[in-house]
Amino acid sequence: MAQPTAKTSSHSRAGELGLEAQGPSEIPVSGWKHILSRVFAEISDDRVMLVAAGVTYYLLLAMVPTMAALVSIYGLVADPATVREHVGLLSALLPGGAVQIVDEQLQRLASAANGTLGLSLIVSLAISLWSANAGVKALFEAMNVAYEQKEERSFVKLTLVSLAFTLCLLAAALSMIALTVVLPLVLGFVGLGEGTEWAITAASFLAMLLVVSLGISALYRWGPCRESAKWRWVTPGAVLAVVVIAIVSVLFSWYTANFGSYDATYGSLGALIGMMTWMWLTMIILIVGGELNSEMEHQTARDTTTGADAPLGERGATMADQVADAVVAGERIFVEKDPSLKREIDALYGDAGRRRRQRAQREQWLAAGIPAVIALVAIAGLSRSGRRG
């Protein structure tokens, strides 16, 4: 029987670890074990809980300006006073403290809105959008942490991208509000049975979760400062984030309603503390979803970024430009440290990646060799001086 060649062995090992995976679905169980172990390590290494607390602070500051922009836009097509009622239909997705604070702020903002398009409204809307934009920038920075990137976009480019995200978030919020308003009217007009109404209502919430999932996927794709990842490499983290956020929101609401009332400890600040805690948990889940996506890219040697395929080191994304160590979970290496993987990557991507790695090796030897030569010269000089003495 023919013996397996070195190339066959290399391909076999690469397949076992998912190094040739074109998408997350092609990563085998052994590869997922390494991915998950690195994700858990990154939660500590990247100080995810602390980063989430910082993002929560900026989002809390941006919350009122965001709601002001929402009420202003809503008032152009409907009575601003009804926005409280319509947003209240979404209360099932929020814990009690958050609902209370949002309702109070919407009541105050709706009473001040005039619902007409004028210079004062335009100026107020622009200020609100600019203030809300700070919260989106904080989310972008959290994504940079998850994807091991440094923010290198210019102020103008970063501001334009974050403003576009802010407007998309407002559009998504208005779409969800419209869904909660239009659906009951349609059901009442059609006159369907109770069972069918319940099914359609459940479908509307699933549709809202889908909208949220698309928004989170967009955040993972365009939030970090890097070449955008393909959709299939950001979807798993987004789905995980949406499902876990929904579960945590329900459990947190149940806990605060039955056991952990913050009012008893914090008094009038109880609702605010409850909302901050829920936002903090949500941000942790969002960042962990980004960590999962980045470590999936880190597991494969295939190009996970958009555009034409590029070799390792030339893709414009830290996690896509490196391949994770297949043996020691949690440790990152370039593929040249494993000869069998080096042969596999060279076979896949030709000479470009090899030249880059050889140049890096020469630089490493040069960096280590110069101090060694200087040390040897110094030792030789000291020994000659000692003999003369």
JOMO-V73263 format. One record per pair of residues at least 4 apart in sequence whose ideal C-beta (glycine too) atoms are under 8 Angstrom apart, sorted by the first residue. I is the first residue (numbers start at 1). J is the second residue. If there is no record, write none. Layout:
i:I j:J
i:I j:J
This chain:
i:4 j:8
i:4 j:9
i:4 j:12
i:5 j:9
i:6 j:10
i:6 j:340
i:6 j:343
i:7 j:11
i:7 j:343
i:7 j:347
i:8 j:12
i:9 j:13
i:9 j:340
i:10 j:14
i:10 j:340
i:10 j:341
i:10 j:343
i:10 j:344
i:10 j:347
i:11 j:15
i:11 j:20
i:11 j:344
i:12 j:16
i:13 j:17
i:13 j:19
i:13 j:326
i:13 j:340
i:13 j:341
i:13 j:344
i:14 j:19
i:14 j:20
i:14 j:301
i:14 j:341
i:14 j:344
i:15 j:19
i:15 j:20
i:15 j:28
i:16 j:28
i:16 j:30
i:16 j:31
i:17 j:28
i:17 j:30
i:17 j:31
i:17 j:34
i:17 j:299
i:17 j:326
i:18 j:26
i:18 j:27
i:18 j:28
i:18 j:30
i:18 j:31
i:18 j:32
i:18 j:299
i:18 j:300
i:19 j:31
i:19 j:299
i:19 j:300
i:19 j:301
i:19 j:323
i:19 j:326
i:19 j:341
i:19 j:344
i:20 j:26
i:20 j:300
i:20 j:301
i:20 j:302
i:20 j:348
i:21 j:26
i:21 j:27
i:21 j:31
i:21 j:299
i:21 j:300
i:21 j:302
i:22 j:26
i:22 j:300
i:22 j:302
i:23 j:232
i:23 j:233
i:24 j:232
i:24 j:233
i:24 j:235
i:24 j:236
i:24 j:296
i:27 j:31
i:27 j:32
i:27 j:35
i:27 j:296
i:27 j:299
i:27 j:300
i:28 j:32
i:29 j:33
i:30 j:34
i:31 j:35
i:31 j:299
i:32 j:36
i:33 j:37
i:33 j:329
i:34 j:38
i:34 j:299
i:34 j:324
i:34 j:326
i:34 j:329
i:35 j:39
i:35 j:292
i:35 j:295
i:35 j:296
i:35 j:298
i:35 j:299
i:35 j:324
i:36 j:40
i:37 j:41
i:37 j:329
i:37 j:330
i:38 j:42
i:38 j:295
i:38 j:298
i:38 j:324
i:38 j:329
i:38 j:330
i:39 j:43
i:39 j:288
i:39 j:291
i:39 j:292
i:39 j:295
i:40 j:44
i:41 j:45
i:41 j:329
i:41 j:330
i:42 j:46
i:42 j:48
i:42 j:146
i:42 j:291
i:42 j:295
i:43 j:48
i:43 j:49
i:43 j:288
i:43 j:291
i:44 j:48
i:46 j:51
i:46 j:145
i:46 j:146
i:46 j:287
i:46 j:291
i:47 j:51
i:48 j:52
i:48 j:145
i:48 j:284
i:48 j:287
i:48 j:288
i:48 j:291
i:49 j:53
i:49 j:284
i:50 j:54
i:51 j:55
i:51 j:142
i:51 j:145
i:51 j:283
i:51 j:287
i:52 j:56
i:52 j:142
i:52 j:280
i:52 j:283
i:52 j:284
i:52 j:286
i:52 j:287
i:53 j:57
i:53 j:280
i:53 j:283
i:54 j:58
i:54 j:138
i:55 j:59
i:55 j:135
i:55 j:138
i:55 j:139
i:55 j:141
i:55 j:142
i:55 j:283
i:55 j:287
i:56 j:60
i:56 j:276
i:56 j:279
i:56 j:280
i:56 j:283
i:57 j:61
i:57 j:138
i:58 j:62
i:58 j:134
i:58 j:135
i:58 j:137
i:58 j:138
i:59 j:63
i:59 j:135
i:59 j:138
i:59 j:139
i:59 j:279
i:59 j:283
i:60 j:275
i:60 j:276
i:60 j:279
i:61 j:131
i:61 j:134
i:61 j:135
i:62 j:66
i:62 j:131
i:62 j:132
i:62 j:133
i:62 j:134
i:62 j:135
i:62 j:136
i:63 j:67
i:63 j:105
i:63 j:135
i:64 j:68
i:64 j:105
i:64 j:109
i:65 j:69
i:65 j:127
i:65 j:128
i:65 j:129
i:65 j:130
i:65 j:131
i:65 j:132
i:66 j:70
i:66 j:128
i:66 j:131
i:66 j:132
i:66 j:135
i:66 j:166
i:66 j:169
i:66 j:170
i:67 j:71
i:67 j:102
i:67 j:105
i:67 j:106
i:67 j:109
i:68 j:72
i:68 j:109
i:68 j:124
i:68 j:128
i:69 j:73
i:69 j:125
i:69 j:128
i:69 j:129
i:69 j:132
i:69 j:170
i:70 j:74
i:70 j:83
i:70 j:170
i:70 j:173
i:70 j:174
i:71 j:75
i:71 j:80
i:71 j:83
i:71 j:106
i:71 j:109
i:71 j:110
i:71 j:113
i:72 j:76
i:72 j:113
i:72 j:121
i:72 j:124
i:72 j:125
i:72 j:128
i:73 j:77
i:73 j:125
i:73 j:170
i:73 j:174
i:74 j:78
i:74 j:80
i:74 j:83
i:74 j:174
i:74 j:177
i:75 j:79
i:75 j:80
i:75 j:83
i:75 j:110
i:75 j:113
i:75 j:114
i:75 j:115
i:76 j:115
i:76 j:117
i:78 j:82
i:78 j:83
i:79 j:115
i:80 j:109
i:80 j:110
i:80 j:113
i:80 j:115
i:81 j:110
i:81 j:111
i:82 j:86
i:83 j:87
i:83 j:106
i:83 j:110
i:83 j:177
i:84 j:88
i:84 j:103
i:84 j:106
i:84 j:107
i:84 j:110
i:85 j:89
i:86 j:177
i:86 j:180
i:86 j:181
i:87 j:91
i:87 j:102
i:87 j:103
i:87 j:106
i:87 j:177
i:88 j:99
i:88 j:103
i:89 j:177
i:89 j:180
i:89 j:181
i:90 j:94
i:90 j:176
i:90 j:177
i:90 j:180
i:90 j:208
i:91 j:99
i:92 j:205
i:93 j:205
i:93 j:208
i:93 j:246
i:93 j:249
i:94 j:98
i:94 j:99
i:94 j:102
i:94 j:249
i:94 j:253
i:94 j:278
i:95 j:99
i:95 j:249
i:95 j:252
i:95 j:253
i:95 j:256
i:95 j:274
i:95 j:275
i:95 j:278
i:96 j:100
i:96 j:253
i:96 j:256
i:96 j:257
i:96 j:271
i:96 j:274
i:97 j:101
i:97 j:256
i:97 j:262
i:97 j:270
i:97 j:271
i:97 j:272
i:97 j:273
i:97 j:274
i:97 j:275
i:97 j:278
i:98 j:102
i:98 j:271
i:98 j:274
i:98 j:275
i:98 j:278
i:98 j:279
i:99 j:103
i:100 j:104
i:100 j:271
i:101 j:105
i:101 j:271
i:101 j:272
i:101 j:275
i:102 j:106
i:103 j:107
i:104 j:108
i:105 j:109
i:106 j:110
i:107 j:111
i:108 j:112
i:109 j:113
i:114 j:118
i:114 j:121
i:116 j:121
i:117 j:121
i:117 j:122
i:118 j:122
i:119 j:123
i:120 j:124
i:121 j:125
i:122 j:126
i:123 j:127
i:124 j:128
i:125 j:129
i:126 j:130
i:127 j:131
i:128 j:132
i:129 j:133
i:129 j:163
i:129 j:166
i:129 j:167
i:130 j:134
i:132 j:136
i:132 j:166
i:133 j:137
i:133 j:159
i:133 j:162
i:133 j:163
i:133 j:166
i:134 j:138
i:135 j:139
i:136 j:140
i:136 j:162
i:136 j:163
i:136 j:165
i:136 j:166
i:136 j:169
i:137 j:141
i:137 j:158
i:137 j:162
i:138 j:142
i:139 j:143
i:139 j:219
i:139 j:223
i:139 j:286
i:140 j:144
i:140 j:151
i:140 j:158
i:140 j:161
i:140 j:162
i:140 j:223
i:140 j:224
i:140 j:225
i:141 j:145
i:141 j:151
i:142 j:146
i:142 j:223
i:142 j:283
i:142 j:286
i:142 j:287
i:142 j:290
i:143 j:147
i:143 j:149
i:143 j:219
i:143 j:220
i:143 j:223
i:143 j:224
i:143 j:287
i:143 j:290
i:144 j:149
i:144 j:150
i:144 j:151
i:144 j:223
i:144 j:224
i:144 j:225
i:145 j:287
i:146 j:224
i:146 j:287
i:146 j:290
i:146 j:291
i:146 j:293
i:146 j:294
i:147 j:224
i:147 j:226
i:147 j:290
i:147 j:293
i:147 j:294
i:147 j:317
i:147 j:318
i:147 j:319
i:148 j:294
i:148 j:318
i:148 j:319
i:149 j:224
i:149 j:225
i:149 j:226
i:149 j:317
i:149 j:318
i:150 j:225
i:151 j:158
i:151 j:225
i:152 j:225
i:153 j:157
i:153 j:158
i:153 j:161
i:153 j:225
i:154 j:158
i:155 j:159
i:156 j:160
i:157 j:161
i:158 j:162
i:159 j:163
i:160 j:164
i:161 j:165
i:161 j:222
i:162 j:166
i:163 j:167
i:164 j:168
i:165 j:169
i:165 j:218
i:165 j:219
i:165 j:222
i:165 j:223
i:166 j:170
i:167 j:171
i:168 j:172
i:168 j:215
i:168 j:218
i:169 j:173
i:169 j:215
i:170 j:174
i:171 j:175
i:172 j:176
i:172 j:211
i:172 j:212
i:172 j:215
i:173 j:177
i:174 j:178
i:175 j:179
i:175 j:211
i:176 j:180
i:176 j:208
i:176 j:211
i:177 j:181
i:178 j:182
i:179 j:183
i:179 j:204
i:179 j:207
i:179 j:208
i:180 j:184
i:180 j:204
i:181 j:185
i:182 j:186
i:183 j:187
i:183 j:200
i:183 j:201
i:183 j:204
i:184 j:188
i:185 j:189
i:186 j:190
i:187 j:191
i:187 j:192
i:187 j:197
i:187 j:200
i:187 j:201
i:192 j:196
i:192 j:197
i:192 j:200
i:193 j:197
i:194 j:198
i:195 j:199
i:196 j:200
i:197 j:201
i:198 j:202
i:199 j:203
i:200 j:204
i:201 j:205
i:202 j:206
i:203 j:207
i:204 j:208
i:205 j:209
i:206 j:210
i:207 j:211
i:208 j:212
i:209 j:213
i:209 j:242
i:209 j:246
i:210 j:214
i:211 j:215
i:212 j:216
i:212 j:242
i:212 j:245
i:213 j:217
i:213 j:238
i:213 j:239
i:213 j:241
i:213 j:242
i:214 j:218
i:214 j:238
i:215 j:219
i:216 j:220
i:216 j:237
i:216 j:238
i:216 j:241
i:216 j:242
i:216 j:286
i:216 j:289
i:217 j:221
i:217 j:231
i:217 j:234
i:217 j:235
i:217 j:238
i:218 j:222
i:218 j:223
i:219 j:223
i:219 j:286
i:220 j:224
i:220 j:229
i:220 j:234
i:220 j:237
i:220 j:238
i:220 j:289
i:220 j:290
i:220 j:293
i:221 j:228
i:221 j:229
i:221 j:231
i:221 j:234
i:222 j:228
i:223 j:290
i:224 j:290
i:226 j:305
i:226 j:316
i:226 j:317
i:226 j:318
i:226 j:320
i:227 j:305
i:227 j:306
i:227 j:307
i:227 j:315
i:227 j:316
i:227 j:317
i:227 j:320
i:228 j:305
i:228 j:306
i:229 j:233
i:229 j:234
i:229 j:293
i:229 j:297
i:229 j:304
i:229 j:305
i:229 j:306
i:229 j:317
i:229 j:320
i:230 j:234
i:230 j:304
i:230 j:305
i:230 j:306
i:231 j:235
i:233 j:293
i:233 j:296
i:233 j:297
i:233 j:304
i:234 j:238
i:234 j:293
i:235 j:239
i:236 j:240
i:236 j:292
i:236 j:293
i:236 j:296
i:237 j:241
i:237 j:289
i:237 j:290
i:237 j:291
i:237 j:292
i:237 j:293
i:237 j:296
i:238 j:242
i:238 j:289
i:239 j:243
i:240 j:244
i:240 j:288
i:240 j:289
i:240 j:292
i:241 j:245
i:241 j:285
i:241 j:286
i:241 j:288
i:241 j:289
i:242 j:246
i:243 j:247
i:244 j:248
i:244 j:285
i:245 j:249
i:245 j:282
i:245 j:285
i:245 j:286
i:246 j:250
i:247 j:251
i:248 j:252
i:248 j:281
i:248 j:282
i:248 j:285
i:249 j:253
i:249 j:278
i:249 j:282
i:250 j:254
i:251 j:255
i:252 j:256
i:252 j:277
i:252 j:278
i:252 j:281
i:253 j:257
i:254 j:258
i:255 j:259
i:255 j:260
i:256 j:260
i:256 j:261
i:256 j:262
i:256 j:274
i:257 j:261
i:261 j:270
i:262 j:266
i:262 j:269
i:262 j:270
i:262 j:271
i:262 j:273
i:262 j:274
i:262 j:277
i:263 j:267
i:263 j:268
i:263 j:270
i:263 j:271
i:264 j:270
i:265 j:270
i:265 j:273
i:266 j:270
i:266 j:272
i:266 j:273
i:269 j:273
i:270 j:274
i:271 j:275
i:272 j:276
i:273 j:277
i:274 j:278
i:275 j:279
i:276 j:280
i:277 j:281
i:278 j:282
i:279 j:283
i:280 j:284
i:281 j:285
i:282 j:286
i:283 j:287
i:284 j:288
i:285 j:289
i:286 j:290
i:287 j:291
i:288 j:292
i:289 j:293
i:290 j:294
i:291 j:295
i:292 j:296
i:293 j:297
i:294 j:298
i:294 j:319
i:295 j:299
i:295 j:319
i:295 j:324
i:296 j:300
i:296 j:304
i:297 j:304
i:297 j:317
i:297 j:319
i:297 j:320
i:298 j:319
i:298 j:320
i:298 j:322
i:298 j:323
i:298 j:324
i:298 j:332
i:299 j:323
i:299 j:324
i:300 j:304
i:300 j:323
i:301 j:312
i:301 j:323
i:301 j:335
i:301 j:341
i:301 j:344
i:301 j:345
i:301 j:348
i:301 j:349
i:302 j:309
i:302 j:348
i:303 j:309
i:303 j:310
i:303 j:315
i:303 j:320
i:304 j:315
i:304 j:317
i:304 j:320
i:305 j:310
i:305 j:315
i:305 j:316
i:305 j:317
i:305 j:320
i:310 j:314
i:310 j:315
i:310 j:316
i:311 j:315
i:311 j:349
i:311 j:350
i:311 j:352
i:311 j:353
i:311 j:356
i:312 j:321
i:312 j:322
i:312 j:323
i:312 j:334
i:312 j:335
i:312 j:345
i:312 j:349
i:312 j:353
i:312 j:356
i:313 j:321
i:313 j:353
i:313 j:356
i:313 j:357
i:314 j:321
i:314 j:352
i:314 j:353
i:314 j:356
i:315 j:320
i:315 j:321
i:316 j:320
i:316 j:321
i:317 j:321
i:318 j:322
i:322 j:332
i:322 j:333
i:322 j:334
i:323 j:333
i:323 j:334
i:323 j:335
i:323 j:341
i:323 j:345
i:324 j:331
i:324 j:332
i:324 j:333
i:325 j:329
i:325 j:331
i:325 j:332
i:325 j:333
i:325 j:337
i:325 j:338
i:326 j:338
i:326 j:341
i:327 j:338
i:333 j:337
i:333 j:338
i:334 j:357
i:334 j:360
i:335 j:341
i:335 j:342
i:335 j:344
i:335 j:345
i:335 j:357
i:336 j:342
i:336 j:357
i:336 j:361
i:338 j:342
i:339 j:343
i:340 j:344
i:341 j:345
i:342 j:346
i:342 j:357
i:343 j:347
i:344 j:348
i:345 j:349
i:345 j:353
i:346 j:350
i:346 j:351
i:346 j:353
i:346 j:354
i:349 j:353
i:350 j:354
i:351 j:355
i:352 j:356
i:353 j:357
i:354 j:358
i:355 j:359
i:356 j:360
i:357 j:361
i:358 j:362
i:359 j:363
i:360 j:364
i:361 j:365
i:362 j:366
i:363 j:367
i:364 j:368
i:365 j:369
i:366 j:370
i:367 j:371
i:368 j:372
i:369 j:373
i:370 j:374
i:371 j:375
i:372 j:376
i:373 j:377
i:374 j:378
i:375 j:379
i:376 j:380
i:377 j:381
i:378 j:382
i:379 j:383
i:380 j:384
i:381 j:385
i:382 j:386
i:383 j:387
i:384 j:388
i:385 j:389
